[in-house]
Amino acid sequence: MGFQRCPLGKGKIGRVYRAENSRTGRTLACKIIREGGLSDGWERELEKVRKLTGIPNVVQYHDHGSDFDAEQRPYHWVIFDFVDGDNLKKLVGKQAFTVTISFVESLISTLLDVLHACSVVGVVHGDLHAGNLLVAKPDIRIRNSRPTVLVSDFGYGGSHNNKRPKDDYQELAAIISDLLVRIDTHALNPRDKILHSLLLDFTKKRIRDTGRTSGLNPDRLHNEFDELCKKAERQSAMGTNEDDAGNRKPADYLWAEALGSRIEEWKNLFVPNFLAANDLLARTNTVLTGARGCGKTMSFRRLTKLMDSIIGEPSGVPGAGAFTGFYLNCRDLSDAFPWVPQELKPPGEVQVIHFFHLAWLSEVLKTLAFVDQKSSADYAPLEGWFSDLYGDRFIKTAIDEDILAHLRAFVEQDKERCHVASLGKGALEDWPLGRFDFLDQLFDRLVKILPWLATHPIYLFLDDYTIPVVPKAIQLALNPIIFRRRSEIFFKVSTEAANSFIPTGPNKKPLELHHDFALLDLATESLHQDEADKAYLLDQIFRPRIRRHHNLSHHDYGLEDVLGITPYSNNELAWQMRKGVGDDKQRVMYHGKRVFVGLWTSDIRTMVEMFNDMLREANGSVDSDRPLIAKELQDRCIRNQGGEMMTFTQSIRDYELWKLTSGKRDRAEKFGLHLKTIVEAFIAVSRYELLEGKTVGNQGRDNPRQAFRIEVVDSFAPDRAVRGYLDGLVRYHIFLQDWRGKSQRGMLTPRFYLNRVILPYGGLTLSSHDHIQLKNVELNSLLGEPNKFLDYWKKKRQLQRDRKRDRDAQSDHPEFKI
């Protein structure tokens, strides 16, 4: 047996080398472990692994032994299969690898199959983590071969020390959770979005919860997993409703796509007085920004003529009767053009515009077919227009044929033609709808056919117009259409953040806020919302979800019934924290309705997930007579939600923002870690001010400073070297930028609020009364070198105290007294 000198990899106890059997020529892997690297009995552990011989997706063990190296130093060796590929930990850190739901599904199925084999033969892995999962490259000798996941390091992975082997199921849950948070749910289709949510709940409820894994059965888990996959398929099917009242759950339908056209669910879960509704419905082009899960999609879909007709009643949103709405999700664009160059040439731009107009045309015709089912409207003029646009490619209907149905079928066929054509390779005449005024002409013709369309302006709700769902090149092509100034057609565009769309119009001229469009940021709106209004809105949202809980379904309980009254103010909580510093420090509890409401910054989905965690943790302790959830459970779930957001922060890999910051693309895996470090540094400074800083005037008396807001007090101009970090924090709603700002000394002072969900995790109160004032140079320091910022801040405060003491001493000197 010979092996290469350069190791393939190394772990805690040894190094792995590529080896070759000199007799057979077969490539194998040899793990070399120095004497003392393993505890006694490790050979017996390896013998157990022989029981897994022949089990698929297990790296096969062959032999082991001991020997001496050239310097007569003893070592152990283990021979097993060679796997041509990376381990999962390395793979997910690579820029070229994208975690998908299908990959997670395959991985779960594989690992449960392996755990089944282990349970049958009485073997535990004991060290199951991403580094011990190998992803083999496809075998080019086998037709349609795909990457394969194999489990390695059985038996001896946990035998190198006296530590207790890790729980295989806990480790499985950790692997799944880590992969799920890396998935951009915006890019998922409805089925995969639903499955993503179900799998998150599956790992929490069935696998990860401490103390519940000893009795887990891999066969039962596999059956439950298979059922989740089937459930996702069923729930994503438009118009189906598999759940009766007895099967409803508080966390159902966290994505509007999952609702489909379930009439009763729309009636039950949609809240008409949603945040910023009045401003959204103004007669102007509007960009609505907000975090994933804040309800943009649900609101946009419900404000359409189609949903009014399907549900059989208007939405109830004030002002919704003054327009006619149509809806389009930008997934249509991303599905049609998955590969887009950084810059589109005219043929490609025209093709994209053509498809964009086809997508709108499809939605409009679908709406008309549903709304005007009994209408005797004559669509012949519209058919004639199509004939003029397409020429010989369009064939008119036969006598007595449904013109509208014929037009719809032709539009879907032309969408497919546009989709399969190479982007930018065709002639301009191939795309007759690629003109800026197509929508104007379309509705000019429709109002002549359908007089009711002429009574109100047209609102076009364009959902998820977000980079990278809609690449920059496509946005530059479509913006001149979307932000075109019209008198009767207005676009309502949703995007994740103000920096997730390109504010550029015709000829790449910058769009002007308040002139070309209005900007509505839901986080900003929630920051300035009256506390009573916020509490009322959340109560309206959660009452129907509380009724979905099987033990609470017979009462109309609100948040206060289930969470109780918060027995302290923010100032009282701050003093409790401050006085508890030292050996007698007591852990404060975050609980009650006021705390729950105070955590909300427009993200409904996060609040529902947190609330559902509380009900699940209560585990039957709440019922119709005792609806109150224990404060200890509330506190744990609230803190855990903040921890999950910090985990999400660390997982962010935005290559464009990383490139903007560093100029490199090869270390983007560190981008999220740096963002997390910035957040931790700011929390540390805020915590220092809370516990040790000067008290400040607050509500008529001195109280500890409670700050989760940054205010820049001089000219705001972040360095290019750190701008990407700030954009990333705002882009992913870790910090919320207050776009209303504050005037100070003639300047507009930017404000950045830490996402409220993180505050209990960091041990802060929910008061927004105070702030941390930073000069621009200090902001640059926080963003660029967060690890050093707390020490800097402490020294700064100490210097300020020393100077004040000197001034006070000087003023007490007789020479300075009057």
LUMZA-219672 format. One line per field, with one value per residue (C-alpha): residue number from 1; x, z, y. Coordinates in steps of 0.05 Angstrom, whole numbers, plus 5000, padded with zeros to 4 digits. Example, Ala and Ser with C-alpha at 12.3 -4.5 7.8 and 13.67 -1.06 7.14 Angstrom:
resi = [1	2]
c1 = [5246	5273]
c3 = [5156	5143]
c2 = [4910	4979]
***
This chain:
resi = [1	2	3	4	5	6	7	8	9	10	11	12	13	14	15	16	17	18	19	20	21	22	23	24	25	26	27	28	29	30	31	32	33	34	35	36	37	38	39	40	41	42	43	44	45	46	47	48	49	50	51	52	53	54	55	56	57	58	59	60	61	62	63	64	65	66	67	68	69	70	71	72	73	74	75	76	77	78	79	80	81	82	83	84	85	86	87	88	89	90	91	92	93	94	95	96	97	98	99	100	101	102	103	104	105	106	107	108	109	110	111	112	113	114	115	116	117	118	119	120	121	122	123	124	125	126	127	128	129	130	131	132	133	134	135	136	137	138	139	140	141	142	143	144	145	146	147	148	149	150	151	152	153	154	155	156	157	158	159	160	161	162	163	164	165	166	167	168	169	170	171	172	173	174	175	176	177	178	179	180	181	182	183	184	185	186	187	188	189	190	191	192	193	194	195	196	197	198	199	200	201	202	203	204	205	206	207	208	209	210	211	212	213	214	215	216	217	218	219	220	221	222	223	224	225	226	227	228	229	230	231	232	233	234	235	236	237	238	239	240	241	242	243	244	245	246	247	248	249	250	251	252	253	254	255	256	257	258	259	260	261	262	263	264	265	266	267	268	269	270	271	272	273	274	275	276	277	278	279	280	281	282	283	284	285	286	287	288	289	290	291	292	293	294	295	296	297	298	299	300	301	302	303	304	305	306	307	308	309	310	311	312	313	314	315	316	317	318	319	320	321	322	323	324	325	326	327	328	329	330	331	332	333	334	335	336	337	338	339	340	341	342	343	344	345	346	347	348	349	350	351	352	353	354	355	356	357	358	359	360	361	362	363	364	365	366	367	368	369	370	371	372	373	374	375	376	377	378	379	380	381	382	383	384	385	386	387	388	389	390	391	392	393	394	395	396	397	398	399	400	401	402	403	404	405	406	407	408	409	410	411	412	413	414	415	416	417	418	419	420	421	422	423	424	425	426	427	428	429	430	431	432	433	434	435	436	437	438	439	440	441	442	443	444	445	446	447	448	449	450	451	452	453	454	455	456	457	458	459	460	461	462	463	464	465	466	467	468	469	470	471	472	473	474	475	476	477	478	479	480	481	482	483	484	485	486	487	488	489	490	491	492	493	494	495	496	497	498	499	500	501	502	503	504	505	506	507	508	509	510	511	512	513	514	515	516	517	518	519	520	521	522	523	524	525	526	527	528	529	530	531	532	533	534	535	536	537	538	539	540	541	542	543	544	545	546	547	548	549	550	551	552	553	554	555	556	557	558	559	560	561	562	563	564	565	566	567	568	569	570	571	572	573	574	575	576	577	578	579	580	581	582	583	584	585	586	587	588	589	590	591	592	593	594	595	596	597	598	599	600	601	602	603	604	605	606	607	608	609	610	611	612	613	614	615	616	617	618	619	620	621	622	623	624	625	626	627	628	629	630	631	632	633	634	635	636	637	638	639	640	641	642	643	644	645	646	647	648	649	650	651	652	653	654	655	656	657	658	659	660	661	662	663	664	665	666	667	668	669	670	671	672	673	674	675	676	677	678	679	680	681	682	683	684	685	686	687	688	689	690	691	692	693	694	695	696	697	698	699	700	701	702	703	704	705	706	707	708	709	710	711	712	713	714	715	716	717	718	719	720	721	722	723	724	725	726	727	728	729	730	731	732	733	734	735	736	737	738	739	740	741	742	743	744	745	746	747	748	749	750	751	752	753	754	755	756	757	758	759	760	761	762	763	764	765	766	767	768	769	770	771	772	773	774	775	776	777	778	779	780	781	782	783	784	785	786	787	788	789	790	791	792	793	794	795	796	797	798	799	800	801	802	803	804	805	806	807	808	809	810	811	812	813	814	815	816	817	818]
c1 = [5000	5027	4999	5013	5051	5002	4941	4871	4848	4858	4813	4819	4855	4891	4903	4873	4917	4901	4927	4933	4930	4994	4963	4896	4912	4849	4848	4831	4836	4883	4874	4938	4931	4991	5000	4959	4907	4856	4831	4832	4782	4780	4793	4729	4692	4717	4696	4625	4629	4638	4564	4551	4587	4547	4501	4491	4515	4565	4639	4661	4714	4766	4821	4862	4927	4988	5059	5121	5142	5213	5232	5204	5145	5083	5018	4952	4922	4852	4835	4768	4737	4765	4711	4726	4693	4689	4658	4593	4624	4673	4621	4570	4625	4640	4612	4592	4549	4477	4437	4369	4308	4317	4388	4363	4308	4358	4405	4350	4327	4399	4416	4352	4366	4435	4409	4359	4415	4453	4392	4384	4456	4464	4515	4516	4558	4573	4604	4555	4570	4578	4653	4638	4589	4625	4593	4621	4625	4582	4613	4623	4621	4548	4494	4456	4500	4489	4529	4523	4525	4564	4572	4643	4682	4636	4654	4720	4698	4677	4730	4791	4776	4734	4678	4609	4589	4543	4470	4462	4392	4413	4470	4423	4377	4437	4459	4389	4378	4444	4427	4356	4379	4426	4368	4339	4265	4248	4274	4232	4168	4106	4115	4188	4171	4119	4166	4221	4174	4152	4223	4242	4185	4203	4274	4251	4191	4212	4287	4324	4285	4331	4316	4268	4315	4328	4264	4267	4256	4288	4232	4179	4218	4225	4150	4137	4187	4154	4087	4114	4137	4068	4034	4076	4054	3981	3982	4016	3963	3919	3849	3858	3844	3865	3858	3793	3782	3810	3877	3889	3952	3971	4032	3993	4004	4065	4071	4013	4031	4011	3941	3926	3854	3827	3769	3757	3830	3835	3773	3801	3874	3876	3874	3848	3880	3951	4011	4016	3954	3931	3997	4006	3940	3956	3953	4027	4080	4101	4159	4142	4201	4200	4232	4212	4149	4121	4058	4074	4053	3988	3969	3986	3948	3887	3881	3867	3802	3815	3818	3755	3719	3747	3731	3664	3672	3717	3780	3754	3817	3798	3804	3809	3745	3776	3820	3824	3884	3924	3981	4046	4102	4172	4186	4156	4215	4268	4240	4239	4310	4352	4418	4425	4490	4512	4492	4435	4441	4380	4356	4359	4324	4268	4259	4255	4204	4164	4160	4144	4085	4063	4063	4019	3974	3966	3944	3896	3863	3858	3823	3775	3758	3740	3706	3668	3644	3572	3592	3574	3634	3660	3735	3741	3777	3829	3838	3847	3901	3937	3934	3965	4020	4039	4021	4020	4043	3974	3915	3846	3792	3743	3669	3635	3702	3714	3760	3784	3803	3838	3878	3898	3923	3963	3995	4017	4047	4084	4110	4141	4169	4202	4227	4262	4293	4365	4367	4386	4397	4333	4314	4277	4215	4208	4185	4127	4107	4176	4153	4149	4076	4046	4009	3980	3954	3927	3884	3863	3832	3804	3766	3729	3709	3694	3667	3673	3749	3745	3713	3777	3853	3893	3941	3993	4020	4090	4115	4187	4223	4286	4358	4379	4309	4306	4378	4403	4405	4331	4312	4348	4308	4241	4247	4228	4162	4149	4165	4133	4090	4017	3950	3910	3962	4004	4055	4060	4127	4149	4222	4261	4300	4313	4380	4351	4326	4361	4329	4346	4298	4303	4374	4400	4377	4369	4297	4276	4242	4174	4175	4182	4159	4141	4181	4145	4188	4147	4201	4202	4126	4126	4180	4135	4069	4030	4038	3963	3953	4009	3980	3911	3938	3977	3918	3875	3928	3937	3865	3847	3914	3901	3834	3871	3903	3864	3860	3839	3792	3727	3744	3761	3826	3873	3947	3936	3896	3952	4014	3989	4005	4077	4087	4142	4159	4222	4253	4236	4267	4329	4338	4327	4384	4429	4419	4428	4501	4547	4544	4470	4452	4384	4360	4305	4245	4218	4144	4075	4036	4074	4141	4114	4084	4148	4189	4151	4183	4136	4159	4095	4124	4178	4126	4081	4139	4158	4087	4080	4144	4113	4049	4089	4135	4073	4058	3986	3993	3946	3873	3807	3806	3881	3905	3965	4034	4086	4132	4194	4172	4158	4226	4262	4226	4235	4310	4316	4284	4338	4391	4362	4366	4439	4451	4417	4462	4524	4498	4491	4532	4518	4573	4558	4560	4623	4655	4635	4669	4732	4740	4747	4698	4735	4722	4648	4635	4666	4617	4561	4609	4633	4561	4547	4610	4585	4518	4552	4597	4539	4500	4561	4565	4490	4494	4553	4513	4454	4492	4550	4537	4509	4435	4395	4330	4273	4199	4212	4268	4338	4340	4394	4407	4369	4392	4386	4389	4450	4448	4503	4516	4559	4564	4543	4594	4614	4680	4677	4716	4658	4597	4581	4575	4525	4486	4485	4458	4403	4390	4375	4338	4389	4390	4329	4343	4294	4283	4247	4311	4320	4343	4403	4443	4416	4433	4389	4416	4410	4383	4394	4353	4376	4321	4278	4276	4350	4343	4324	4380	4428	4399	4371	4304	4254	4255	4269	4276	4353	4407	4481	4510	4568	4610	4620	4691	4665	4613	4668	4707	4647	4635	4708	4738	4680	4725	4761	4701	4679	4748	4749	4681	4700	4764	4724	4674	4729	4764	4698	4689	4761	4751	4686	4720	4776	4726	4686	4749	4772	4704	4707	4775	4769	4799	4740	4685	4648]
c3 = [5000	4981	4991	4968	5015	5008	5053	5026	5091	5166	5227	5302	5307	5242	5168	5108	5049	4980	4977	4925	4934	4900	4885	4855	4835	4870	4898	4972	5030	5089	5154	5195	5270	5315	5378	5434	5387	5404	5470	5488	5453	5387	5349	5378	5354	5283	5286	5297	5231	5195	5208	5158	5101	5037	5064	5010	5026	5078	5065	5069	5119	5097	5148	5204	5240	5272	5247	5256	5211	5184	5251	5289	5316	5326	5289	5272	5203	5178	5105	5075	5008	4971	4956	4900	4926	4984	5051	5061	5105	5051	4995	5024	5034	4960	4917	4861	4906	4920	4973	4945	4976	4931	4959	5030	5015	4986	5045	5097	5062	5056	5129	5155	5113	5142	5213	5201	5183	5246	5290	5262	5275	5340	5316	5331	5294	5352	5312	5255	5228	5160	5159	5161	5103	5037	4971	4916	4846	4791	4762	4688	4672	4693	4651	4688	4749	4803	4864	4922	4997	5038	5113	5138	5204	5236	5303	5318	5306	5379	5407	5406	5475	5535	5516	5509	5435	5407	5394	5321	5316	5348	5299	5241	5262	5266	5195	5167	5203	5178	5106	5110	5134	5074	5025	4995	5003	4955	4898	4916	4882	4926	4939	4962	5004	5041	5049	5075	5131	5146	5151	5198	5243	5234	5259	5319	5340	5325	5327	5359	5424	5481	5515	5463	5417	5457	5432	5360	5307	5239	5203	5236	5221	5149	5142	5173	5126	5066	5089	5095	5022	5001	5043	5011	4942	4963	4998	4939	4890	4874	4902	4944	5018	5052	5123	5160	5222	5266	5229	5228	5261	5285	5238	5175	5111	5128	5054	5014	4957	5003	5010	4937	4927	4992	5002	5076	5093	5058	5095	5160	5157	5116	5158	5119	5160	5143	5154	5108	5068	5058	5030	4986	4951	4931	4857	4844	4827	4893	4917	4979	5018	5075	5102	5078	5114	5126	5086	5020	4977	5015	5010	4937	4918	4959	4927	4858	4819	4811	4886	4898	4848	4874	4947	4929	4967	4968	5010	5061	5055	5059	4989	4953	4915	4880	4832	4792	4811	4775	4804	4778	4816	4789	4793	4723	4700	4739	4713	4642	4643	4694	4661	4646	4627	4667	4609	4560	4488	4451	4424	4493	4525	4475	4488	4563	4554	4507	4559	4615	4575	4559	4634	4649	4590	4617	4685	4655	4609	4666	4708	4653	4639	4713	4725	4660	4654	4639	4598	4525	4513	4441	4442	4367	4367	4414	4369	4309	4347	4361	4287	4270	4321	4304	4231	4203	4270	4299	4272	4287	4319	4281	4280	4349	4384	4451	4431	4502	4511	4444	4463	4530	4497	4446	4501	4540	4476	4461	4533	4522	4455	4487	4545	4504	4454	4468	4502	4454	4394	4356	4311	4339	4298	4335	4397	4376	4449	4465	4463	4522	4510	4503	4570	4553	4487	4518	4570	4519	4479	4539	4567	4501	4505	4580	4603	4677	4669	4652	4719	4760	4750	4739	4794	4773	4834	4816	4872	4892	4845	4884	4865	4852	4836	4782	4760	4751	4675	4673	4721	4677	4618	4653	4696	4639	4634	4708	4727	4665	4684	4667	4687	4695	4704	4767	4787	4858	4866	4925	4940	5001	5013	4983	4958	4927	4865	4816	4818	4746	4690	4615	4589	4657	4688	4764	4787	4834	4899	4905	4831	4796	4854	4927	4975	5031	5080	5125	5178	5181	5185	5243	5280	5279	5289	5352	5405	5413	5338	5334	5391	5358	5290	5319	5360	5296	5262	5318	5341	5282	5290	5364	5345	5301	5363	5381	5455	5445	5385	5423	5449	5418	5456	5440	5454	5525	5543	5519	5536	5596	5617	5618	5692	5681	5639	5597	5650	5706	5665	5654	5729	5743	5695	5722	5796	5782	5759	5804	5841	5856	5784	5766	5696	5673	5637	5571	5570	5563	5509	5512	5501	5444	5410	5422	5384	5319	5263	5206	5198	5211	5193	5247	5299	5279	5282	5351	5376	5348	5384	5449	5438	5419	5480	5524	5500	5524	5586	5555	5544	5540	5616	5623	5560	5592	5568	5623	5625	5625	5559	5529	5550	5521	5454	5449	5462	5414	5358	5367	5365	5300	5269	5290	5257	5195	5196	5198	5139	5092	5029	4984	4934	4903	4971	4990	4924	4936	5004	4990	4915	4920	4908	4939	5013	5014	5067	5117	5098	5142	5200	5196	5196	5258	5292	5277	5310	5370	5378	5376	5426	5472	5469	5482	5539	5568	5567	5598	5656	5668	5631	5655	5670	5624	5628	5608	5625	5677	5715	5706	5679	5648	5575	5532	5460	5401	5351	5318	5300	5257	5283	5228	5153	5135	5086	5100	5069	5008	5046	5094	5054	5033	5106	5120	5057	5077	5147	5118	5057	5102	5156	5211	5219	5199	5167	5186	5120	5152	5187	5233	5219	5260	5249	5178	5160	5151	5204	5186	5239	5241	5289	5308	5291	5353	5351	5369	5431	5483	5456	5470	5539	5519	5532	5478	5491	5431	5472	5472	5420	5409	5375	5328	5285	5214	5230	5289	5245	5197	5256	5280	5210	5193	5259	5304	5349	5373	5380	5451	5479	5440	5468	5540	5534	5503	5560	5612	5580	5581	5655	5670	5634	5670	5737	5720	5700	5763	5806	5770	5779	5854	5861	5895	5835	5792	5841	5833]
c2 = [5000	5068	5137	5208	5255	5312	5300	5306	5334	5335	5331	5332	5265	5253	5265	5231	5212	5185	5113	5059	4984	4961	4893	4914	4986	5009	5080	5082	5131	5122	5158	5166	5177	5189	5147	5178	5207	5153	5125	5052	5008	5045	4980	4950	5012	5000	4928	4952	4989	4923	4913	4969	4934	4941	4995	5049	5120	5096	5103	5031	5011	4959	4949	4980	4970	5001	5014	5058	5115	5127	5159	5099	5138	5095	5111	5078	5072	5060	5043	5061	5079	5139	5191	5240	5304	5353	5347	5384	5437	5458	5451	5499	5551	5553	5609	5561	5517	5536	5500	5480	5448	5387	5378	5383	5332	5283	5293	5281	5218	5192	5205	5174	5112	5108	5118	5063	5015	5038	5025	4955	4934	4973	5025	5099	5149	5195	5252	5266	5335	5369	5354	5279	5281	5272	5294	5251	5280	5247	5184	5200	5126	5122	5154	5210	5201	5253	5276	5227	5240	5190	5186	5176	5168	5117	5087	5121	5193	5198	5152	5197	5224	5208	5255	5226	5213	5266	5250	5230	5261	5327	5331	5314	5371	5419	5400	5409	5476	5503	5486	5514	5583	5587	5581	5645	5631	5687	5645	5584	5562	5556	5481	5490	5551	5510	5451	5498	5522	5451	5426	5482	5461	5387	5397	5438	5398	5327	5324	5383	5395	5376	5310	5284	5246	5183	5150	5173	5120	5133	5095	5137	5201	5180	5168	5236	5268	5235	5260	5331	5328	5305	5358	5413	5389	5388	5456	5490	5466	5526	5521	5459	5456	5392	5418	5417	5458	5403	5404	5478	5504	5574	5575	5556	5595	5637	5652	5681	5634	5576	5604	5592	5610	5580	5626	5614	5621	5688	5712	5687	5708	5773	5836	5896	5951	5930	5976	6037	6017	6089	6113	6052	6066	6137	6152	6150	6099	6069	6026	5986	5957	5909	5846	5777	5757	5827	5814	5850	5791	5778	5852	5857	5795	5813	5882	5854	5848	5773	5759	5801	5758	5691	5707	5738	5803	5865	5865	5914	5956	6030	6060	5993	6007	6067	6027	5962	5920	5866	5825	5796	5761	5770	5696	5694	5736	5697	5631	5656	5685	5646	5667	5741	5778	5838	5883	5872	5895	5922	5854	5824	5884	5881	5806	5818	5874	5830	5775	5825	5850	5779	5763	5823	5806	5735	5762	5812	5761	5711	5763	5782	5709	5700	5767	5772	5701	5723	5783	5790	5835	5834	5820	5822	5890	5861	5801	5847	5885	5819	5803	5870	5860	5789	5784	5713	5684	5697	5658	5687	5645	5603	5621	5615	5602	5638	5696	5707	5634	5635	5697	5666	5603	5643	5686	5624	5594	5659	5662	5593	5614	5674	5633	5579	5629	5648	5715	5770	5724	5738	5796	5857	5841	5774	5812	5857	5872	5900	5973	6020	6041	5971	5973	6042	6016	5952	5988	6040	5984	5947	6006	6012	5939	5939	6006	5987	5989	6063	6082	6074	6079	6015	5992	5941	5905	5880	5835	5817	5865	5848	5836	5781	5753	5806	5820	5891	5885	5866	5922	5973	5948	5950	6013	6060	6023	6015	6087	6118	6177	6162	6190	6125	6069	6064	6012	5988	5953	5911	5899	5877	5941	6009	5982	5919	5955	6002	6072	6087	6108	6121	6132	6110	6176	6170	6167	6223	6206	6241	6259	6192	6148	6147	6104	6067	6027	5983	5980	6056	6057	6008	6048	6110	6074	6091	6036	6028	6021	5971	5929	5931	5910	5851	5829	5828	5786	5736	5726	5680	5644	5632	5602	5551	5520	5457	5475	5547	5542	5552	5622	5688	5698	5755	5766	5790	5727	5682	5723	5761	5833	5855	5875	5925	5986	5991	6037	5987	5932	5974	5986	5913	5896	5951	5934	5860	5868	5828	5762	5769	5783	5755	5736	5782	5752	5779	5763	5792	5827	5893	5858	5816	5877	5916	5864	5876	5915	5896	5823	5784	5716	5720	5739	5681	5632	5658	5653	5583	5562	5586	5545	5484	5491	5498	5426	5420	5465	5516	5503	5540	5552	5565	5600	5635	5612	5608	5668	5622	5592	5661	5686	5625	5629	5704	5698	5639	5679	5732	5678	5651	5720	5724	5656	5682	5744	5700	5658	5718	5710	5770	5768	5836	5871	5833	5852	5925	5923	5882	5880	5804	5747	5689	5702	5718	5665	5715	5770	5745	5731	5803	5829	5787	5815	5887	5871	5840	5901	5949	5906	5907	5984	5990	5941	5979	6044	6009	5978	6026	6090	6156	6159	6204	6242	6196	6205	6258	6225	6197	6127	6082	6097	6047	6051	6006	6064	6095	6169	6198	6269	6297	6289	6218	6190	6117	6097	6053	6000	5990	6013	5942	5921	5977	5961	5888	5903	5947	5901	5842	5881	5869	5944	5984	6051	6106	6140	6198	6217	6276	6346	6367	6430	6435	6363	6302	6254	6180	6134	6059	6016	5946	5897	5892	5816	5815	5860	5806	5761	5819	5836	5904	5936	5954	6029	6073	6137	6139	6130	6120	6181	6167	6212	6187	6166	6125	6092	6073	6043	6003	5975	5962	5939	5917	5874	5936	5982	5966	5980	6045	6064	6049	6091	6148	6147	6144	6204	6243	6227	6248	6314	6328	6313	6362	6416	6406	6409	6472	6506	6492	6528	6597	6633	6611	6630	6696]
***
